[in-house]
C-alpha cells in the first residue's frame, strides 16, 4: 500500500468513465486497473470476472448498475475512477457520479458511433461542466470507423473533437496508434498489452499522419492566442506547447481530445491513462464549490484546501454484504478523520464517523483521513442519504442537492409468506435508500406494496436483488404506467362550505379557490391571496394540506394531479366552530369540484425510443411503432446497412416490446428508450385505462 498522504492534491484526478451500454466501459476500467497494477489478472465482462461489476446481477447481465469508486495510481498520480452504468434506466447513477467528478473519459463504440444515451449523458456532463476526453473503443471490430465517430461527435453532440491519434491498421488488422503530438507510432504485440513498443511511423502512413497533425495543430492553436500568432507566422510549435494549450482548452470545456484503441484486445489503454494525467483537471483546477448557508441562505464557497472548514457530499449509499452501510463521500474542503463527529446540514443531525475506507472495487483499505479533493467511503453514518451535505456544526453549508427524475413505471409486489412480509419491507427500505429514483408506496385501496422506478430493467433488477441479497420470496404483478392528471381550462371559482354539526362543538370551514393550468413540468403550486383576514392565518396551512392531499388522486382515474396552480382568494370562518380539520376538508372538496369543472384530462409518459435494425426489417419496425400509437420522428442510416428509427411512443405501449422486436428481427434488433415528456391520452385509451 502506497502512502497517499505524500501525493500532493495537484496530482489527484477524480474521473468517471461514461458511455452508452455496451461501448466497452467496464472493460476499459478493468484494463486501467490492470495497467496501474491494481489487479493481477484481467477481468472479462463476458466471463463475469470484472472488478467493478461486483453485484451478481451485473456479472450475469454484463452491464454495470452501481458505480463503484476505485482508486488507482499512474505515473505518481492518484486516480479515483467512478465506473458509471450506461443503461438508460440507471441515469440517476450517472447524474450522481457526474456531480462529484472533475473529469470524464467518454467511451464510444467505433462501429455504432454516438448512441442515444451518449447524447443524454453528454448533455448532463455539459450541465455540470465536466471536462472530457473521448476514447473510440472497439477499433478491431468489423465496420469500425474512427473518422465517422469523430464526425458524429461533432454533429450530434455539438462538441469540438480534436483527434490526437491515428489508428494503425483497420478492423481485425488494428495493431496500434500514431501519437500525433510526439509523431511516433505505438504498437502492442504481446497479448496482455503490457509492453507497448514505441517506434517510427510506418512509411505508408507518413503522409496521412502529416496531414492529420496539420489539422490537429491548427485546431489546438485556435485555443490559445499566443499559439494562433505562432501558427499564422509559420513557426514550429513544440509538443510541450501543444499539450499545455490543449489542456487549457479541455479544462475550459472548449475542446475534447479523441483517442482510439481496443480495450478487449488490450491496445490503446495506456495513452488514455497518460491523457488523464496530462489533460484532465486536478481538484485544484476546477472552480471552488459553492453552497448556501442553511440559516441565512447566503452563498458560500469552499476551496479545495485541508485548512478550510470541512464540507463533503454523499453521492452514493451502498449496502455492502460484508461491512454494512457504506456512504461514498466526495470531500470538497477540509478533511474527514476516523472517530470524529460531523454534522449533516441537509437533515440537521449529528453523525459519527466510524471507519474510513478507500475502495478498490472488491477489496478495501482502511485510511485515517480523507482530505479535500479526494473520494472515499464512510462506515457508520446513520441518517445520511444521497445528496446530503456533511460539514462542521459550527461552520455549516449546504452544497446543492442533486435532483432526480420522477419514476415512470410501477409494479405491485406481494410477499409469499408472513415471514417474508417483515423481511420485504426492510429490504425495500434499504434498496430505496441506495437509489433515489426507486420509490416504495402502500396502495391504500388494495393494501398492496407498489414499487416505482425508471423502466422495466430497473425494477426487474431491484426485485431480483430483493430476492437474492435479502432472501425475500415475493410475487410480482404486471407493470403499470405512472399516469398523471391535469386540467385544460382555468376555473375561476371553486367554493365549498364544510359545515358539520355534532354534539358539542361543530365544524365550519369555507374556502373559495381558483384553479389554472400551468406549463408542463411545473408541478403543483399553491398561493394564498387572503388579505383582509376572511380566513385567519393559522388555518391557511390546513387549506394547503387539504389541497396537497387531494392532488394525490385526481378525478379522471385517481392518478396524481400535476401542472396546476391553486389560489386561495376568499372564504369565511366561525369564531367557535372553525378548526384545521374543517378547512382541510373544505379545501379538499373544493379542489375536487374545481377539477371536475376544469375539463380534466389524463396524461401519460411518452418515451423517446431509438430502434436499430437492418434494412430488411425497417418496414416491420415502422409498422410496430404505428401500431403502438407511436410517432416516427426520423430514420437515419447507420454503418453496416443498419437503420435507426427514432420515435416517440407512449410507455404503456412499450411493455413486452423487447420480445416482439427480437422475434420480428431474428434477435438482431436493439432499442433504447428514455422518458421524454407527459402528453394527453386519447379518449379511447382513457376508457381502457
N, C-alpha and C positions, 0 to 999 in steps of 0.2 A: 504493500500500500504506500503510495506516494503521499508525502505531507502536502496537503493542499494549501496550508497557510502561507507557504513560501511563494505561491503563484500570485503575481500582482493582478489587480482587477482588470487592467487593460489587456490581460491575456486570457480573459474569460470570454466564452461565446455561448449564448443561450439560443439554440436554434431548433426549428421544427422541420420535419420532413413532411411535405404536404403534397397530395396528389389525388387523382381520380382512382377509383377502385381498380386494382389490377395493373397499375402502371409500374409496379415493382418497388413500392416504397419500403415495405418491411425488409425485402431482400437487400435494398441499398443500405438500410440501417444495420442489418446483420454484417454486411461487408465492412462498414465503417468500424463496427465494434471489433471485427476480426483483425483489421489492419492496425487498429490502435492498440492491439494486444490485450483486449478485454476478454475475448473468447478464444479458446484454443482449438475449436473445430467450427467449421462453417455450418450454420443452420440453414434449413431449406423450408420455405413455406409449404411446398408440395408434400414434403415428408412430415411436416408438423414438428420440426425441431428448432424453430426460431426462438430467439431470446425474448424479443419484445412482445410477441403474441403469447402471453402466458396463461390465458384462460382456455379451458378445454374447447369452448365453442369456437374460439379464434383459430385454434390449431386444426380443428375439424373443417371449418369452412374456408380456411385460408384467407380470412380477412381480419383486419385489425380493428378491434372495438374500443379498447381502452388505451389512452395514450400513456404509455409507460415513460417515465423520465429516467434517462440513463446517462451516466457520466462516463466520458472517455477522455484520453489525453493524446495530443498530437503535436509534435514539434514544440514541446514545453508550453502548450496552451491547454487550458481545461475547457472541454466542450460538453455542455449539458444538452442532450438530444431528446426532444419530445417526439415520439412516433405517433402520428395522428391518424385516425381512421379515414378512409376515402369514401365509405358508403354514405349516401345522402341522408339515411335515417340517423346518422350519428353526427350531424352538423354541429350539435351542441358541444361535442368534444372538441371539434376543430376550432370553433369560436373561442372556447375557453383557453385552448392552448395558444392561439394567436395573441390573446390578451397579454400573455406573460413572456412572449418571445421577443428577442431583439433582432432576429433574422430568420430567413427560411430558405430551404432548398426545395424548389418545386420540381417534382419528378414527372416527366412526360413519357408516354409510350410513343416510340418513334413511328409505329405503324398507325396508331389512332390519332396522334397529334393532340390538339386541345379538345378535351371531352367536357360534357356539360358540367360535371361537378368541379372540374378545374376552374371553370369560369366563376362558379359560386364562391369557391374558396379564395380565388384571386381577388374578387371584389371585396371580400371580408378583410383580406390582408391589406388592400388599399385603404379600407376604412380605418384599420388600426395602425396604418403607416409602417408596415413591416418591410424592411429591405429584403430583396430576394435575389437568389441566383437560380438558374434553370439547369436541370440535368436531363438530357434527352436519352432515355434508357432504352433497352431492347434493340440496340443498333444491329444485333446479329439476326434479327427476325426477318422473314420474307416480307417485302413490302415496306421495310423501314426507310424513312427519308428524313434526314437531318434538316435539309433546306425547307421542305414543306412544313415541318413542325415549327421552324423559326418564323416562317411566313404567317402561320396560324396564330402564333403568339402575338405577332404584330397586329394582325387584323382583328382577331376575336377578342383579345384581352386588352387591346389598345396600349400595349407596352412598347418600350424601346429596347428590343433584344440586341445584344452585341455578341456575335459569335467569336469566341476567343480560341476555339479549337476547330480542326477539320478532321473528319474520320479517315482512317486508312483502311481501304477495303470496304466492300458493300456486303450487306446481309451476312450469309454464312462465312464470307471471306474476311469479315471485320477482324482486324488484328490490333489496332491501336489508334492513336490520335497524333495530330500535329499541333504543338503548342505555338500559337501564332504570336505570342508576346516574346518568347525566347527564340522562336524559329528553330525548334528542334522536334524530332519525332520521338514518341514514347510507344514502345511495343511491349505487349505482355505475351510471354511464350509459355511460362510454366502454368500448370492447371490452377494453382491457388492464386496466381497473380500477385504473389508477394514481392517478386523482384522485377519491377518494370525495367526495361532496357532503354536507355536514352541514347539516341543515335542521330545521324544525319537524316535530313528529309529525303525520302526516295526520289530519284531523278524524275520519274514520270509525274510526280505530284508537285514538283517545284513551282511550275508556272501557276497552278491553281492556288498554291499556298501564298505566293507573292500577291496575287490579286486579292485573296481573302484578307491578307494582312493590311493591304492598302485600304480596303473598306473598313476594317476594324480601327486602324489608326485615325482615319477621318472621323469615325463615329465617336471615338474617345476624345479626340481633340476638341470636338464641339462641346464637351462637358466642362472644359477649362479654358478661360480666356487667354492665359499666357501660352497654352499649347496651341490654341487656334492660330495665334500670330506665328508661332514657330512653324506650324504646318503650312500656312499660306506662303511663308517665305522659303519653303522647301528645305528647312533644316531637319536633321535627323533627330527623332525623339527617342530617348533611351527607354529600355524596358521598365526601369525604376519609375520614370515619369509617367509612363503609360499606366502602370499599376496604381500609382498614387491618385491619378485623375479618375481612373475607373472606380477605385474605392470610394472616392468622394461622391461620384455620380450615383453609385449603388446605395450608399448610406442615405443620400438625399432623396432616394426613390425616383431619380430621373432616368435611370437605365438599369438594365439587368444583364449579367453576363451569362452566356449559354455554353454549356459543356456537353460532351456526349460520351457514351460508353455502354457497357452491358454488365449490369450488376451480377446477373446469374452466372455469366462466363468470367466473372472477376476481372473485367477490363474497364479501366477509366475511373475507378473509385478514388485512388489516391490524389489525383489532381483536384477532385472536388473537395477533398479534405483540406488541401493547400488553399483552395479558394475560400473556404470558410474562415481560415486564419487570415488570408490576405484581404478579402473584400467585405466580409460581414462585420458589423459593428460590435464593439465590446459594450458592456453596460454603461461605460463612461461616455460613449459617443451618442447615446440616444438622449432625447430631452428628459429633464428631470421629471419624475412622476408627479402628477397633480392630483389633489384630493380636496375635500371640503371639511371644515371644522364642524363636528356634529351639532354644536350648540349655536354658533354664530353664522354658520353656512358660508363663512368667508373661504376663499380659495387659498390653499396652502400648497407649496411644492417641497418635495424632499429629494435631495441629491443622493446619488449612489455612493455614500460615504459612511464608513463604520462609526464616525463620530457624530453623525446626525441622529435624531431620535428614531427609534425603531419603527418601521412600517413594513407590512408584508401582506400579500394577497393569497388567500386559499383558493387554488384553482382546480383542485380535484380531491374527492374523497374516495378512498378505495378500501373495501373490506378485504384485508389480506388473510388468507387461510391460516397463516402461522402467528402473526403478531397482532391481529385485530384491526382496529380502525386507523388507517393511515391518512393523514391530510398532507397533500403536496402543497408547498408554500413557495412563492417567489418573494424573496426579501428585497425590498427596494432601497431601504436605508437602515443604518444602524446594524444590529446583529441580534440573532436569537440564540440563547445559550440553554444547555440542558438544565433541568430542575429549576427553571426560572418561571416567574409569573408574567403573563401578557394580558392585554385587555382586548376583547373582541368588540370594536366600536359599532359594528353593524347590529349586534344583539345586545350591546351594553352589559356584557357579562365578563367576569374574570375567567381566565383559563390558565391551567398549569401545564407547562411543557414537560413531558415525560422524557422519552429518548428522542434524539435527532438522528436521522438515518440518511446516508447518501445511497440512493438506489442505483443498483445496477440490475437491469430488468428482473433477474430472478434471485440474485444474491445481494446481500446488503451489508454496508459497513456502518458502524456507529461512529458519529462525529460529536465533538463537544460544542461546536457552534456553526451556524450558517450565517455568513456575512452578507452585507449589501451586494446586490448584483447576482447572488447565487440562488440556486433552486435546490430544495431538499424536502424530505418527508418528516412529518412530526407525529409522534405517538403520544396519546394521552389527552387529545382535545375532545371535550365532551359536547359543546354546543356549536362548534364552528362548522359552517357548511360552505359549499362552493360560492365564491364571490364575496365572502366575508373578509373584512379587514382586521388584521392583528396589529396592535400598536402599544405604546406605553400609556398607562392610565392617565399620567399627568400631562401628556402631550398627544391628545387624541387627533385622529384624522380618519376620514372615510374615503378610501380610494373608490373610483367609480364601480358601481355594480355591473356585472355582466348581464345583459338582458337576453333571454332565450325565446324562441318562437313557441306559440301555443301548440299543444298536441292536436292532431287532426283525426286520429283513429282510436277507437276504444274496443275492448272485448271484456266480457264478463268471465270471472274465474270463480270456481266454487271448490272448496276443499272436499276431498273424498270422504274423510272420516272426521270425527270430532277432535281427535288428537291433532289432525292436520290443521284444524281451524286456528288454534293459537299460533302454531308454527308459521302459518301462512301470513298472518297479519304482521308478525315480526319480520319475516323475510321481505315482504313488500315494502315495509317501512325502511329497511336498510337499503334496498335497491333504489327507493325514491331519494334517499339521502345522497346516493352516489350520482344520480342522474336527474338534473333539474327539468328535463323535458318529459320525464315519466311521472304521471300523476295517478294517485290511488284515491277512489271515492267510493262511498257506500250509496247505492241507489235506494232511496228511502221507500220507493213504491214496491220494488221487488225484493229488497233486502239483500241483493247480490253485491259482491265487491266488483267494481268496474275499474279496469286499468286503462290508461290512455297514453299514447306515445306518438312518434313521428312517422310510423309506417309499419307495414306488416312484419318486415325483418326485425325491426327494433323490438316489437312486442314478442315476437317468436323467441328471440334470444333472451329477453328478460324472463319469460315464462320458463324457458329451458334452464336458466341459471337458478331460478327458484326451486325447480325440481332437483337439480343436481347438487348445487352448493348447500342448499338449506334442507334438502331431503323432504320436500313437501309434495305430496301427491294431490293433484288437482285436476278438475275437469275444466276445459276451456271452451267458451262459447264462440259463436261466429263473430267476425269483425264487424264493428258498427262505425258509421261515419259521424264525426262531430259536426252536426248541422248547427246553424245559428238562425236567429230570427231578428227582423228589424221592421221599422215602419217606413212607408214611402211618402206619406204626406204629413205636414205638421198638424197637430191637434192643439187648438188654442185654449180650450177649457175642458179639463177633466176634473170633475168635482165629486167628492164623496163626504157625506156626514156619517160618521160612525157613532151611533147612539145605542147604548145598551143599558137597560135599567135592571139591576139585580137587587136583592135585598141589601140595604145599606147603600154604600157609595156606588154610583153608576160609572159608565164610561162615556166620554164625549170627545170626539176629535173631528175636526172639519178642515179639509185641505182642498186647494184649487191648484192644479198642476197644468203646465204647458209642456207638450212633447214635441220635439222636432228631430228629423233625421239628420245625422252628421256624416262627414266624409268616411269612406271605408277605412277600417283600421283604427278608428279613433276611440273605440270602446264606449263605455257608459260614463257620462259626466252629469254631475248634479250641481245645481246652483240655487241659492235662496235669494229671492228679491223682496223678502219681507222687511218693510222698513218701519211701518207705524206701530208695530208690536201687535198685529192682529193675531199672531201666534207667538207666545213667549219664546225667548231664545233657547231655553233649556229643552224645548220639545223638537227643535229642528234636527238634531242628530237622530232622533227616533224616526222622523219622516224619512231621512236619508236611509236609515237602516231598513225601513219597510220597503223602500224602492229597490235597494240593493238585493234584498231577499227575493223580491218579485221578479227581477231580471234574470234570476237563475232558471226560471221556467216560463217561456212565452206562451202565447195564446194559440199559435198555429199547431205546434206539435209538442209543446212542453220543453223546447230547447232554449239554451241561454240567449238572451237578447243582447245585441251589440249595436254600435254606431247610432247612439241615440242620446239626445241631451234632454234632461228633465229639469224644468224650472218650477220652483215653488213660489207662487207670487201672491197668494191670498189664502184666507181661511179664518177660523174663529175658534174661541176656546170657552170653557166654562170654568168659573172660579174654583168650584169644588170637584166636579166630575172629570175634568181633563187630566189625563195621565199619559205616560210614554206609550203604554200598550195601545191605547185608543188611537193616538196619532200614527203609530206604526201600522196598525190595521187599516186606517183610513187611507194612508199613502199607498199601501199595497193594493187595495181595491181600486183606488183612483187610477193607478198606473195601468192595471189590467184593463179597466174600462177604456182608458185613453188609447191603449194599444189596439183594441178592437176597432176603434174609430179611425185609426191611422193607416188603414189599408195594409195590414201586416203581411209580410212575405217570408218565405223560408230561404235561407242562403246555404249553399253547400261549398265545401272546399274544392277548388279547381287545381289540378296538378299540371305542372309543366313536364311533359313527357318527351323523351327522345328515344326513338326506336331505331336501331341499326340492323339492317337486314341486307342480304344480297339481292341483286336487281330482280331476280325472277319472282321473289315473294312480295315485291313492292305493292302490287295491286291488292293482294290479300290483306296486307297490313293497313293500307288506307281504308279498306272495307271494314276492318276490325275497329279502327278509330271512329269511323262514322257510326257503326252500329252501337258504339259505347257513348253516344251523344258527345263526341269529341269534335274539335275544330282543328284541321291541319293548318299549321302556321307556315310551313315551308318544307321543302325537300332538298337536301344537298348531296352532292356526290362525295363519297369517301373513298380512300385508296382500296384497291383490291376489289373493284367493281361493286362496292357496297353503297347503299343509300341510307341516309339518315333522315328519318321523318320526325319533324318537330311538331308537337301538337299540344293543345290544352284539353284535358279530359277530366270530367268530374271524378273525384276519388271513389265515389260509390260504385263506379263502373270498372274500377281497376282491380277489384278483388279477383284473384284467380287468373289474372291476365298472364302472369308468367307461364303458367301451364299451357294456356291457349296459344301463346306466341311460340313456345317451344314445339308444340305438336304441329303448328302450321308451317314452321320453318325447319323442320327436322333437327330441332335443337340448336340451330345456328343463330337465331335472332336474339339480340340482347336489348334490354331497355333500362333507362334510369328515369326516376321521377322525383320531383321536389314540389313542395307546396308553393303555389303562386299567389292566389287571392281567393276571396269568397265571392260567389256570384249567385244571382237569383235562380231558384229552381222552377222549372216549368210546371204549369197546373197539373198535367198528367202525372208527373213524378211526385208532386205533393201528395196526391191521393194515395199513391203506392207507399210513400213514407209513413 
